[in-house]
Amino acid sequence: MSDAPKISVLIPLYRGRKTIKSCLESLLAQDSIELEILMLDNGCPDGTGEWAGDFMAQQTSVFTWKILDVPANIGFAAGNNLLYAQSTFPHVLFLNQDIELAPGHLKILADALERHLDWGGSPARSFENPTSNRNAL
């Protein structure tokens, strides 16, 4: 899968126990791409982060995944910033926990972005590394 588009998917979690399963299943159903799924347990009072970790641990997917944990809710923007700092792939998708992606959706987005940068997405820049040239989908 080395020629497949590589996408880091960033999902801050908070009170999403009712929706996270569908979101993760839609990610696991993606094909022809390489995913790094990064989630943040943002002080979830309903156990969303723990449930998501248990769910992912049971999967046989070739995608890599990780859950970061913070002691208290740091907010949506700070959570995304923390996840972004941990991401390693050239494309980055900021995804809400209640979103379900259609099969093949990420491959279509990544292919379009690689062919036509002016169509959508934007270069993601980091204050810590302003020369970074990663694409936000």
BAFI-3210 file (N, C-alpha, C; in Angstrom, 3 decimals, decimal comma, padded with zeros to 6 digits):
// residues 137
n [1|2|3|4|5|6|7|8|9|10|11|12|13|14|15|16|17|18|19|20|21|22|23|24|25|26|27|28|29|30|31|32|33|34|35|36|37|38|39|40|41|42|43|44|45|46|47|48|49|50|51|52|53|54|55|56|57|58|59|60|61|62|63|64|65|66|67|68|69|70|71|72|73|74|75|76|77|78|79|80|81|82|83|84|85|86|87|88|89|90|91|92|93|94|95|96|97|98|99|100|101|102|103|104|105|106|107|108|109|110|111|112|113|114|115|116|117|118|119|120|121|122|123|124|125|126|127|128|129|130|131|132|133|134|135|136|137]
n.u [000,814|002,118|002,045|-000,387|-002,570|-001,778|-003,332|-003,861|-006,273|-008,036|-009,687|-011,336|-012,729|-015,761|-018,409|-019,563|-020,494|-022,764|-022,445|-019,868|-019,246|-020,389|-018,970|-016,279|-016,569|-017,153|-014,717|-013,043|-014,021|-012,976|-011,011|-008,015|-006,340|-004,058|-004,421|-004,014|-005,398|-006,189|-007,263|-008,667|-009,307|-011,135|-011,566|-013,921|-017,056|-018,786|-017,500|-016,635|-014,026|-012,739|-014,447|-014,072|-011,354|-011,434|-013,078|-011,520|-009,310|-010,268|-010,427|-009,332|-008,087|-005,717|-005,023|-003,365|-003,768|-004,439|-005,127|-005,151|-004,972|-006,300|-006,345|-008,512|-011,197|-009,975|-010,992|-012,299|-010,716|-008,083|-007,828|-007,820|-005,465|-003,561|-003,839|-003,090|-000,399|000,583|000,201|001,365|001,192|001,081|-001,357|-004,102|-007,058|-009,553|-011,939|-015,244|-016,776|-019,315|-019,643|-020,199|-018,480|-018,806|-018,201|-015,022|-014,716|-012,519|-010,366|-011,130|-011,147|-008,406|-007,087|-008,086|-007,084|-004,342|-004,037|-005,151|-004,514|-005,643|-008,373|-009,463|-009,051|-006,199|-002,882|-001,497|-000,202|002,099|002,636|004,895|006,406|006,750|007,494|006,360|004,685|001,968|-001,181|-004,428|-007,422]
n.v [-001,188|001,162|003,161|004,255|006,982|008,799|009,492|011,347|011,099|013,114|013,104|014,674|013,676|013,895|013,388|011,577|009,010|007,845|008,197|007,620|004,973|004,532|006,437|005,498|002,959|003,744|004,854|002,603|001,192|002,363|002,178|001,527|003,454|004,738|004,947|006,905|006,966|009,222|009,920|011,960|011,675|013,812|014,501|012,999|012,542|010,463|008,136|007,835|007,872|005,641|003,601|003,827|003,135|000,448|-000,607|-000,166|-001,735|-004,266|-004,558|-005,734|-004,205|-002,740|-000,195|002,316|003,417|005,602|006,691|009,658|011,078|013,475|015,142|016,824|018,480|020,193|021,717|022,180|023,324|023,410|020,699|019,649|020,875|019,594|016,945|017,316|017,929|015,444|013,976|012,269|011,856|013,041|014,177|015,627|015,135|016,753|015,573|015,345|013,556|012,640|012,131|010,236|008,632|008,063|004,985|004,826|007,554|009,032|008,328|009,429|012,169|012,526|011,844|013,856|016,113|015,717|015,912|018,393|020,930|023,446|023,047|022,353|022,037|022,912|024,132|023,040|024,779|025,032|026,722|026,059|024,807|026,398|025,883|023,569|021,476|020,312|018,886|019,904|018,247]
n.w [000,000|-000,336|-002,322|-001,963|-001,071|001,900|004,875|007,759|010,172|012,290|015,313|017,735|020,785|022,562|024,589|022,711|022,516|021,376|018,657|017,736|016,971|014,393|012,966|013,196|012,008|009,399|008,666|008,821|006,702|004,478|001,490|-000,460|000,535|003,009|006,396|009,332|012,293|014,650|017,845|020,416|023,748|025,181|027,944|028,282|029,700|029,307|028,655|026,023|024,853|026,062|025,165|022,375|022,149|023,021|021,010|018,657|019,271|018,886|016,182|012,959|011,158|008,876|009,307|011,238|014,622|017,399|020,712|022,406|025,648|027,841|031,004|031,542|029,801|027,072|025,116|021,755|019,607|020,725|021,200|018,585|017,696|019,322|018,420|015,737|016,041|016,658|014,394|011,416|008,672|005,198|004,350|006,066|007,842|009,506|011,555|012,718|015,418|014,844|012,185|009,259|006,746|003,246|001,481|-000,047|-000,063|001,087|-000,547|-002,986|-002,283|-001,569|-003,973|-005,683|-004,411|-004,659|-007,427|-008,056|-006,431|-006,176|-006,076|-003,594|-000,039|001,922|002,388|005,378|008,014|010,647|013,688|015,104|013,170|010,580|007,936|007,169|004,858|004,535|003,631|004,381|004,354]
ca.u [000,000|003,034|001,662|-001,711|-002,553|-001,661|-004,157|-004,057|-007,632|-007,994|-011,042|-011,473|-013,909|-016,425|-019,832|-019,909|-020,680|-023,858|-022,143|-018,500|-019,156|-020,663|-017,844|-015,125|-016,873|-017,030|-013,281|-012,497|-014,517|-012,264|-010,012|-007,036|-005,647|-003,425|-004,926|-003,544|-006,564|-005,789|-008,405|-008,355|-010,313|-011,110|-012,277|-015,268|-017,750|-019,628|-016,678|-016,434|-012,639|-012,488|-015,190|-013,416|-010,134|-011,825|-013,585|-010,408|-008,436|-010,888|-010,456|-008,195|-007,708|-004,297|-004,826|-002,827|-004,633|-003,953|-005,974|-004,471|-005,836|-005,983|-007,063|-009,757|-011,536|-009,156|-011,701|-012,246|-009,564|-006,849|-007,787|-007,370|-004,051|-002,788|-003,856|-002,293|001,020|000,930|-000,026|002,605|000,969|001,079|-002,708|-004,736|-008,502|-010,165|-013,238|-016,079|-017,117|-020,658|-019,634|-020,004|-017,975|-019,210|-017,081|-014,201|-014,725|-011,197|-009,531|-011,549|-010,634|-006,941|-006,699|-008,388|-006,155|-003,012|-004,052|-005,638|-004,439|-006,485|-009,784|-009,928|-008,002|-005,258|-001,659|-001,566|001,036|002,220|003,434|006,167|007,141|006,086|007,863|005,636|003,855|000,998|-002,471|-005,629|-008,551]
ca.v [000,000|002,289|004,222|004,752|008,246|008,653|010,513|011,342|011,513|013,630|013,108|014,960|012,981|014,426|013,007|011,056|007,565|007,408|008,380|007,285|003,673|004,713|007,196|004,607|001,933|004,338|004,973|001,268|000,702|003,039|001,308|002,129|004,534|004,368|005,869|007,017|007,495|009,775|010,410|012,571|011,595|015,198|014,530|012,480|012,030|009,314|006,980|007,728|007,523|004,250|002,731|003,872|002,338|-000,965|-000,952|-000,231|-002,856|-005,499|-004,545|-006,348|-003,257|-002,440|001,203|002,567|004,280|005,943|007,596|010,500|011,353|014,664|015,002|017,597|018,984|021,344|022,423|021,605|023,817|022,921|019,255|019,437|021,256|018,517|015,812|017,681|017,833|014,025|013,341|012,077|011,663|014,305|014,736|015,649|015,353|017,053|014,899|015,312|012,196|012,264|012,080|008,947|008,822|007,075|004,154|005,421|009,010|009,610|008,108|010,440|013,458|012,565|011,884|015,182|017,074|015,513|016,370|019,772|021,593|024,634|022,686|022,293|021,769|024,010|023,733|023,222|025,333|024,956|027,818|025,491|024,410|027,145|025,414|022,326|021,530|019,218|019,298|019,652|017,911]
ca.w [000,000|-000,229|-003,250|-001,593|-000,332|003,353|005,509|009,205|010,514|013,654|015,867|019,160|021,313|023,750|024,629|021,392|022,623|020,499|017,232|017,357|016,307|012,964|012,416|013,064|011,000|008,063|008,395|008,605|005,411|003,382|000,864|-001,369|001,222|004,267|007,407|010,709|012,997|015,939|018,613|021,699|024,804|025,664|029,220|028,001|030,876|028,964|028,315|024,572|024,549|026,468|024,248|021,061|022,260|023,057|019,678|017,704|019,651|018,388|014,715|012,270|010,118|008,712|009,651|012,573|015,418|018,727|021,481|023,378|026,779|028,635|032,270|031,518|028,472|026,669|024,058|020,408|018,837|021,350|020,963|017,209|017,620|019,943|017,488|014,567|016,421|016,713|013,088|010,658|007,242|004,457|004,296|007,381|007,829|010,795|011,445|013,915|015,821|014,392|010,718|008,593|005,386|002,254|001,022|-001,093|000,047|001,337|-001,736|-003,961|-001,810|-001,648|-005,386|-006,214|-003,824|-005,239|-008,815|-008,209|-005,132|-006,158|-005,950|-002,211|000,926|002,059|003,083|006,829|008,547|012,089|014,243|015,502|011,974|009,504|006,606|006,920|003,662|004,619|003,105|005,176|003,485]
c.u [000,864|002,692|000,307|-001,582|-002,528|-002,366|-004,175|-005,462|-007,640|-009,412|-010,992|-012,790|-014,446|-017,911|-020,316|-020,186|-021,755|-023,485|-020,774|-018,392|-019,367|-019,523|-016,645|-015,364|-016,739|-015,564|-012,674|-012,932|-013,821|-011,238|-009,103|-006,365|-004,957|-003,844|-004,145|-004,709|-006,121|-007,015|-007,917|-009,531|-010,239|-011,913|-013,706|-015,933|-018,572|-018,823|-016,425|-015,025|-012,322|-013,195|-014,492|-012,125|-010,425|-012,287|-012,439|-009,485|-008,975|-010,845|-009,194|-007,696|-006,198|-003,999|-004,218|-003,761|-004,011|-004,989|-005,088|-005,470|-005,362|-006,836|-008,388|-009,966|-010,723|-009,812|-011,432|-010,997|-008,254|-006,703|-007,315|-005,902|-003,156|-002,716|-002,998|-000,804|001,493|000,832|001,268|002,412|000,837|-000,289|-003,322|-006,219|-008,966|-011,601|-013,982|-016,534|-018,490|-020,768|-019,415|-019,575|-018,478|-017,997|-016,336|-014,041|-013,323|-010,245|-009,856|-011,006|-009,124|-006,472|-006,935|-007,400|-004,764|-002,936|-004,322|-005,650|-005,339|-007,970|-010,287|-008,803|-007,082|-003,986|-001,822|-000,211|000,990|003,040|004,811|007,038|006,512|006,463|007,180|004,755|002,941|-000,350|-003,599|-006,766|-009,818]
c.v [001,262|003,432|004,829|006,092|007,976|009,828|010,297|011,879|011,884|013,784|013,441|014,358|013,694|014,127|012,477|009,564|007,051|007,442|007,842|005,938|003,813|005,458|006,272|003,511|002,496|004,555|003,617|000,683|001,376|002,079|002,124|003,366|003,952|005,411|005,768|007,695|007,923|010,367|011,006|012,370|012,925|015,330|014,028|011,936|010,770|008,086|006,806|007,265|006,077|003,284|002,674|003,051|000,859|-001,439|-001,123|-001,408|-004,184|-005,613|-005,194|-005,452|-003,065|-000,979|001,318|003,518|004,515|006,839|008,336|010,845|012,631|014,595|015,759|018,111|020,240|022,139|021,823|022,032|023,311|021,418|018,926|019,800|020,170|017,301|016,096|017,531|016,384|013,332|013,289|011,992|013,014|014,963|014,613|015,942|015,586|016,541|014,966|013,883|011,741|012,199|010,653|009,238|007,713|006,230|004,832|006,930|009,602|009,418|009,156|011,812|013,564|012,634|013,261|016,214|016,937|016,003|017,859|020,474|022,817|024,313|022,721|021,910|022,967|023,495|024,009|023,697|025,270|026,142|027,319|025,145|025,098|026,700|024,097|022,494|020,325|019,742|018,933|019,395|018,536]
c.w [000,000|-001,183|-002,916|-000,880|001,176|004,021|007,018|009,464|012,000|014,189|017,361|019,657|022,544|023,645|023,281|021,376|021,649|019,026|016,804|016,638|014,802|012,280|012,175|012,033|009,591|007,693|008,065|007,260|004,226|002,794|-000,048|-000,777|002,452|005,294|008,704|011,439|014,393|016,622|019,917|022,634|025,538|026,959|029,096|029,267|030,592|028,530|026,823|024,236|024,891|025,515|022,890|021,074|022,268|021,680|018,685|018,008|019,133|016,863|014,147|011,138|010,065|009,048|011,046|013,306|016,786|019,388|022,470|024,478|027,467|029,904|032,335|030,100|028,172|025,540|022,686|019,641|019,415|021,162|019,563|017,045|018,201|019,018|016,263|014,860|016,460|015,352|012,278|009,152|006,522|004,316|005,678|007,207|009,255|010,713|012,768|014,168|015,354|012,870|010,246|007,158|004,466|001,864|-000,125|-001,000|000,197|000,164|-002,795|-003,560|-001,980|-003,095|-005,993|-005,678|-004,419|-006,686|-008,949|-006,858|-005,040|-005,997|-004,521|-001,299|000,988|002,696|004,565|007,315|010,068|012,573|014,648|014,299|010,766|008,098|006,267|005,689|003,630|004,182|004,061|004,215|003,983]
res [m|s|d|a|p|k|i|s|v|l|i|p|l|y|r|g|r|k|t|i|k|s|c|l|e|s|l|l|a|q|d|s|i|e|l|e|i|l|m|l|d|n|g|c|p|d|g|t|g|e|w|a|g|d|f|m|a|q|q|t|s|v|f|t|w|k|i|l|d|v|p|a|n|i|g|f|a|a|g|n|n|l|l|y|a|q|s|t|f|p|h|v|l|f|l|n|q|d|i|e|l|a|p|g|h|l|k|i|l|a|d|a|l|e|r|h|l|d|w|g|g|s|p|a|r|s|f|e|n|p|t|s|n|r|n|a|l]
***
